[in-house]
Amino acid sequence: MAADDMFYRLFFLLEKRKLCYHFSMSDGAKHNVDYLIIGGGIAGTTAAETIRNKDDSGTIAIVSKEPHVLYSRVLLPKYVEGALSRAQVFLRTVEDYNKRNISLYLEEEATVLDLKRNEVRTRRGTLFFYKQLLIAAGGHAKPWRVEGSETVPITRFQTINDADALYSKLSEKHKQEVVLVGGGFIALELINALVPRGVSMIHCLISEKRYWQDYMDTEGSVLLETHLERKGVIFHHNELATRVRQDEKGTITVFTGRNTSYAADVLAVGVGLDREVETFRDIGMEVNRGIITNEFLETTTEHIWAAGDVAENYHPVFEQHLLTGNWNNAFLQGRIVGLNMAASHMKTGHRHAFTYVPLYAIDVLGMHIAFLGDVSGAIQHTNRTYISRFQEGAWYERFGMEDGKLVSAVFINKFKDKRVIELLIKEQRDCVSYIPYLSDPSVTLADYIT
């Protein structure tokens, strides 16, 4: 390699490192921006890029408490599995933000919001004055505390740092045994990552009598559990961990309220998400489980918006507020709120309502699962009735109805019905006449419902 070529390569690497360092450190200054976005995940980044597509001169800043640029949480299982490199999980580079003239402040956590002064202060003391503010702060893994948990290493699966730690642990030479606490989507994502890495045994502890008992009836739970049992997962129902300990050899033992115990090399916990809303509570805007917004994703305070996991948005299709936490929803809300923020700042007057029907889909070791609509736990909807149909060992569907209209659906291995069901939910069409078709496993819905 020529000396000049080596020099310029070295110069480029040094400049790149210097640029990244600049973006990850606070200068303690005051910044005036047209658009301030709290949260650098998919909702915040999509909003910033959508704003830039509409407003080529407005100043945009993203404040993110994470040390990383945007990466895909959806791809973390593929990274841990070894199907993707770590670099492939990242969706943006620092240069991507520079090219769009979007200022990115990493490792900056917003801690104080003053609605009267239109200012946000970070933990490091950086001060931002805004004209439009988006709160897209996401969430963090729900705390899990039992006796001994403070001194035992616990694997979570919310961030790329979590994935790094799990990847490293699974790279040890001996076969690993895992105790997995939890029975939701996060637990399935962990199973997706663990099984392909050759984990010898997974004990899955579920506090309910079967997997997803609030969302499916017995046939659906049996179909899912049977599929995963063939992959090496052992389910333990009605088990609640009460104590953990680790011995001098590193073996972790989980004790339960039924006087049983499970030993493993890895203790993984997937028990849900807590929204990052406490900073924004009791300061003037309405906050419930999430930050309350209208159908345009605007909060109860003018020029302040919310999107993604933190947004409890009014949904005109369901005529109620929904709290939806998944990647697809965050991306779509980021796009809509970006359009609305740009329209508000530029005073174009055109606003877009968020009307997408919530969808969460996952492939679990060859089994395809999709939740569509307002798939809340049955205990929250005493006035909701359910219709199920299935082919034993092959597929399963469950439809939720209120006042003769479809509001939710669960699909396992029968995703082709999703289009027609989504149409019925979005149009809120009277579906009483369709009940015989929804109940008959021999019927292809698209042949009878248009």
N, C-alpha and C positions, 0 to 999 in steps of 0.2 A: 504494500500500500504506500502511495506517495506521501511525503511529509506534509504537503499542503492539504491533501485529502484528510489525513489524520487530524490535522489542526482544525479543519472546519467541522469534522464530526465531533471532536471534543468540545469545540465552541458551542455547537448546537445543543449537546447534552447538558452543558453547564447552564446555558440560557434557559433550557426547558426546566431544569431543576430549580433555577432561580425564580422562574415564573410560577411554578407550583408552590414554592415556599411563600411567595407574595400572596397567593390566593388562600393559603391556609393560616395566615397570621393576621391578627388585627393590628391596625395602626393607631387605634384609640381615637381616631378623628371623628368629626361629624360629617354625615353624608346626607345630602338632599337628593331624593330620587322621585321620579314620577310614579314608579311601580316598585313596591317592596314586597318580596315573597318570603315568608317564613317556611322553610322546608325545601330541601333540594332533591326530594324523591321524584317519582314519576308524575305526580299531580303538579308539583311546583315547577318542575322543568318544562313539562308540556305547556303549562300556562305561560311561562316566560317566552317560550319559542312562538306560541300562538300570538301573544302580544306583539312580538317583534315583526311577525308577518303582516300585522295590521298597522303598526306604528313604527316607522323606521327611524324616528328621531327621539322618542321618549326614553328616558333613562330607566334601566331595569337593574335591580339588585336582588340576589338570592342569598338568604342567610340560612346556613345549614349547620346543625350541631355535629353532624358526622364529619370525619376527616376525609371522606371519599367523594369523588364526583359520582354522578348517577350510575347505579348498577341495577341489574335485574334481580329482584328477590325471587322471581319465578324460576330463574335458572340456577339458583343455589343448589338444589338437589343434583342437577346434572354436573355441577362442578365437583361436589363432594363424591359423587359416583365415579368421577374420572372421565366422563363423556365430553366435558368441556374444560378448557384451560381456565385458569383464574382470570386471565386478561379478557377472555371472551364473555365474561359475565358483565363487564363494564360496557355501558351503552354510550357514554360520552367521554371526551377528553377535555382537559383545560382549554386546549386550542379551539374546541367546538364552541365553548362559551365566548371566547375572545372574538371569534369570527362573527358571532351574532351580536357583539357589543353588549353582552350580558355580564355584569359584575358578579362574581361568585365569591362568597365569604364562607370558607369552610371552618369547622370547629368553632363556630360562633352560635351560641345558644341564646335565643331571645328570652329574656327573663322579666322585662317590664314593658307594658304597653300603656301609654297615656293617650286615651281617646280624644281628650280636649286639645292636646298639643300636637296630635298626629305624629307621635314619635315612638320609637321602639329602642330600648336599650338592651344590650347583650351582657352576658355574664362577664365578659372581658372589658366592659365599659364603652364599647363602640356605640355611637348614637346615630340613629337613622331617622330622618324626617321624610314622610311619605305623602303622596296625594291619593294613591290607591294602594290598599294593603290586602294581600292574600295570606290567609293562615292555612297552610298545608303541611302542618307539623307531623302528621302521621301518628305513630304510636310506638309503644315499646312492649316487650314481652311482659305479660302479667306476672307479678311477683309470686314466687312459690316458696313458702316457708313451712318447714316441719322441723321437729327436733333434730338437730345435727346438721341441717342443710347449710349453715353458715361455714362449716369446715370441710364440706365435701364438694368436689368439682361437679358442677351441673352443666350439661350441654343444653343450650337453647338454640333456636333456629330462626332468628329474626334478622340478623345482620350478616354482612360478609365476614366480619370478625368471628362471629359464631361459626360460620361455615369453615373458616380457616382452622379454627381450633378442632372441629370435628374431623376435618380432612387429615390433619396431623395425627390425631389420635388413632384413626383407622389405618394409618400408614405403618403402624407398628407391626412387627412380623407375625405375632401370634394371632390366632383367631379370636375375634372379640365377641363377647356376649353383652347384650344391652337390655336394660330395663327402661321401658318407655312409659311415661306417665302422661295420660291424656287420650282423648278420643274424638278429635276434630280434624280439621284440614291440616293443621300444623303437624299433627301426629302422622298423617298420611304422607306429607312431604318428607318427614324424617324417614319413614319406611322406604320411600322412593330412593332416598340417598343411601340407606344402610344396606338393604338387601343386595344390590349389585356389587357392593364392596366385599361380599363374602362373609358378612357377619353370621356367626354360627347359630345364634339364637336371639330372638327378640321377645321378651316378656312385655306385653302391652297391658298396663293396669288401667281399667276403666271403672269409674265410680258408678256408672249406670248398669242396668241389667243386660244391655246390649249396645252395640255401636250405634250412635246417632238415634237413640230411642225417641228423641223429641222431633225428629225430622222424617223418620221412616217407620213403617210397621215391621213386624217380625221378618217377613219375607225379604225385605230389602236389606236388613241387617245381616241376615243369614247369608245372603248372596255375597255381600262384601266380605264378611268374616271368613267364609269358606274359601274364597279366592285368596285371601292373604295368608290363611293357615297353610295353604299349599306352598306358599313361598317361605315358610319358616317362622311365621309370626304366631305366638301363642297368646290368646286373649284370656284375661282374668277379669271377670265381671264382678261388680259390686265390691271392688277393692279400692280402699282409700289409704294412701301412704300416710303414716303417722310419724315415722322416725327413719333416719338414714345414718349410716356410719361407714367409715373406710378403715381397713386394717393396714398393717405395716407393709403388706405386699401390694397395696393399691386396690384390692378388691372392695367394691362398694356393695353394701347390703341394704335393701329397702324393706322395712317392716311395715305391716299394714294393721288396720284395726281388727282384722279377723285372725290375728295371731299367726299370720303366715309371713314368710320372708323370701326375698328373691335376691340372689347374688349376681353381680355382673362387673364387667370392666368399665362400662360407660353407663351413666345415668342421664337419660335425655328427658326433658320436660317440655310438653307442648300443651299448655292449658289456656291459650287465648292471648288477647291483646288488650292493653290499656291505652286509651286515646290520650294524646298530649294536650289536654284541655285545661289543666289546673291553672296554668299561667294566665288564662283568659277568662277565668271565672270571677264573678263579683267585681267587675270593673266597668260594667255598663252595657255589655251585650248579653243576649240570652244564651245560656249554656245549660244543657241537660246532660244526657250521656255523651253527646257531641255538641258542637257549636251549631246553634239553630240558624238555618238559612231559609230563604224563600226558594221558589222554583228556579230562580236565576242564579242561585248560590250566593246571594248577597245576605249578609247577616242583618241583625236588627239595628246595626249602626251603619249609617251611610258611608259608602266608599270603603267598607271593609267586607271582605269576602272569605269564604271557606270552601275547601275542596278536599277530596280524598277521604282517608280514614276518619279525620276529625269532624267532617261535615255531617250534621243530622239535617238533611235537606228535605224540604217539602216536595213531594212527588205528585204532580197533577194526575197521573194515572191512578194512583192508589188513594189520593186525597188524604194523605197523612205524611208525617215526617218519617223518613227511613234513615237508618244508620247502616251503611254498607261498607265492609272492609275487604276489598280485594284489588288486585292490580288493574284489571280491566276497568272497573268502575273509577278508580283514581285517574287513569289515563283519560277517559272520556270526560270526567268532570274537569280535569285540567284544561282540556280544549275548550269546553263551553265557558268556563269562568274566564279564561284568557280573552275570548271574544267579547265577553261582557265588560271586563275591566277596560279594554281598549276603547270600546264604544262609550263607556262612561267618561273616561278621561278626554277623549276626542270629541265628545258631545255629538255623536252621530245619531243617537236616539234609538238604534236598533239593538234589541236584546234577544237572547236565545234562552228558552226554558230547557232545563235538563229533563228529558222525558225517556231516556233509555231505560229499558227494563233490566234490572240487575241480573247479572249472569256470573256465576263462578263455575269454572270447569277444570277438572284435573284428571290426568291419566295416572292410575295407580298400578304400576307393574302390569300393564296391559288391560286394565279395566278402566273404562271411561265413565266418569261421574260428572253430572252437571246439576247445579241448583239454579233455578230460574224464578224471577219475581221476588215477592216478599216471603222468602222461606224462613220465617221466624219459627221459634219453637212452638209446638202446638199448645203448650201451657199458656202462652200469651194471647191466644185467639180462641176463646171458648165458643165463639159463634161461627167458627170455621168448620166445614165438613170436608172429608177427604175421600177420594176415590183412588183405589190402587188396582193395578193390573200387572201381571208378570208371567214369565215363562220360567219355571223352576230351573235353577242352575244356569240360566242364560241371560235374562234381562229383567228389569224392574222399572215401573213408573208409578209416581204418586202425584195426584193433582189436588190442590187446595182450592176450595170454593167459598165465597161469601156472597150471600144474596143472589145466588144463581150465576155469579160471575167468577171466572178463573182468576186467581191472584198468585198462585205459586205452582211450581212443578219440580219434581226430583226425577232425574233420569239416570239409570245405570245401564250401559251398553245398548242404549236405544236413542241415540242423539238425533236421529233423522226426524223424530217427531217434534224437535225443538222449534222449528220454524213456524209450524201451524199453531202450536201452543203459545209461542211468543206473540203472534198476531192476535190471538184471542185475548191475551192478557192486556196488550197495549190498547186494543180497541174497547176493552171492557164490554165485550159483547155478551148478551144473555146466552148462557150456555146450557140451560136446562134441557133443551132438546138434544144436546150432544152427549148427555150422560150415558146412554146405552153404548155409544161408541167408545167413550173414555173408559168404560168398564170392561169392554170385550177384548181380551188379549189376541183374538184372531183378526182384529180390524187394523188396517193401515189407516191412520187418522187422516192423512192427506187425501185419501180417496173419498172421504165423506164430509170433510170440513174444508171449506175454501174461504 
